[in-house]
């Protein structure tokens, strides 16, 4: 997705060799036109997979997840990181370690929204070590639903998450795959669907 790559080049800030800040269009302020394009691209990539629901995680996964669900014409569910008075019983939970925040969080989804027979598309903003995706997968598998694919806005391909997910048999489609953040420069893996070497 060239539009996304241009946004990353023009507005992304490389904070270290492992951290890319994209607060101006994805993680704090959201560019709705870009998210619409992201949603259309995910819908196109997974259009033949019989998706019944999109699953994401709060909060940065909600915008791309919502737009993907909109273009697939299915509901979107987001795993919650905080307990709520309205979300207490019959929960599916998983522990997720955040690489960026250096903390482990329990995520929760109500059992009433995912069930046997659902074909789930997982969407998230970043893929680094894969912890969020594996946590969401655990929740889906606990319901006997099926993970049909994983859509990622930005994959840090120099970290192990994407390869671990692919090695586990999951289809991962990343719209921008970053090869390196060295020397404060964003380098992309240009070929679509290429394995990380």
N, C-alpha and C positions, 0 to 999 in steps of 0.2 A: 504494500500500500504506500505509494509514493507520497500522498498527502500527509500521512502519519509520519513518515520519515523526515519530510521537510519540517514539520512541526517540531520534531525532536531535535533536528539540526539547528533550527532557528531559535527555539525557546527553551530547550532542555538545558539543564546545568549539570555538568559532571562534577560531583562533589568529591569523588575518590575513584579508585580503579574498580570499585564494586557498587557505587551508589550514583544513580542518575535521578535528578530532581525534575519532575514534569508537572509541578504544581500549577502552572499557568494555564494548562488545558485539560488535565486529567485528574490530578490528585487533590486539588483544592478548588481552583476555579475550573469550570468545565466548559469546553467549547462544544455547544450543541450541534453545530454543523458537522464537526469532525466526528462526534459520537454517532450521528446519524449515518455517516459514511462507514464507520466501524461496524455498526449494527447491520447495515446492508451487506457488507463483506462477509461477516459471520453467517448471515442468513443464506448467502449465495454458497458459501463453502459447505454448509451442512443441510442444504435444501432437500436432499434425497435421503436423509437419515431418519425421517419419521419422528422428529423431536416433538415431545409432548410438553416439556417444561424446560426452562432455563434456570440454572442454579448458580448463584454467585455468593460473594461474601461482602459484608459491609466494611468500609463504606465506599472505597474506591472502585469496587467491582460493580456497583449498582448502575452507574451511567451506561457503560458498555453492555452490561447484562440486560438492562431495560430495553435498549435500542435493538439488540439482537432479538429479544423476545417479541418486540413490536413488529419487526420485519418477518419473523417466523409465525406471527399471530398465535403465540402461546403465552401462558403466564410466566412471570419471573418470580423466583423465590430468592430471598437473600438470607444467608446464615447470619444470625445475630451474635455479636461478641459480648453483649451485656445482657444480664438477666432483666426481666421486666415483669411487672405484676400481671400482665396479660399473656406472658409466655413462660409458664411454669411447669405445666404437666405434659406428659406424653411427648417428651423431647428426644430427638436424636442428637447426640453430641459427639464432638471430636476435639482433641487438643491440637492446636496449631502454633508452631513457633515462628515468629516474625523475624526474618533476617535483618530488616531495616530497623525495627524497633527494639530488637534484642529482648523479646519477651514472649512467653507462652500464654496463649489465650484459649479458653474453651469456647467453641462455637456451637450454636444450637439452631435446630430447625424443628418445627412442629411436625409430628408424624402425620397429621391430617393432610399435609400438602404434597407428600411424595409417597407413592405406593407401588406395589407390584404391578408391572406392566408399563410403568412410566419409562419413557426414553429421555434421559436427561442430558442436556448440553451444559457443561460447566464453562463459565466465562469468568475471567479475572483480568485485572489491569496489568499485573507483572507476574512473571515466572522467573524465579531465581533458583532456590533450592527445592522448590516443589512442595513445601509443607502445606500451604493452603489448599492446593489441588488435591493432595493425598488425603487431607482432612475431609474435604467435600466428597471425595470418592468413598471414604469410609462411611459417611452418612448415607449416601445413595445405596451402597451395597447392603447396609443394615435393613433396608426396606425391600430388598429383592427387586428394586428397579434396576435399570441398566444405564451405565455411562456410555453414551454413544460417541462422545468426543469432548475435547477440551479446547476452547478458544481463548487465546491470550493476546492482549493488545501489544505488550512489549515483553519479549523474552531475552533475558541475559543468558545467551547461549554459552558463555564462557563459564557459567555455573552449572551444577549437575542436575538440576531439577527436570529440565526438558528431556534429557537423555534417560533419566530414571523412569519417567512416565512413559516414554516411547518403548523402553526396554520392558516395561510391565505390560505392554500390549495396547496402550491407549493411543488413539489418534489425537495428536496435538497440532493445532493450526495456530501459528503465531503470525501476527500481521507485520511486526518488525522484530527481526532477530539481530541482537547486538553481539558482535564478535569480540569487541574490546572497548574499554573505556580508558585505556592507558593514555598518558600524556594529555589528559583532559579533552580527548578527542573521541567522538562516537564513531565507531566503525561497524558497519552492518554486514551481515552475511546476506549476500544478494540473491543467491539462488533459492527458489521456493522449495520448502520441504527437505532441504539437504540435511544430512546427519551432521551432528557436531563432531568434529575430528579431535 
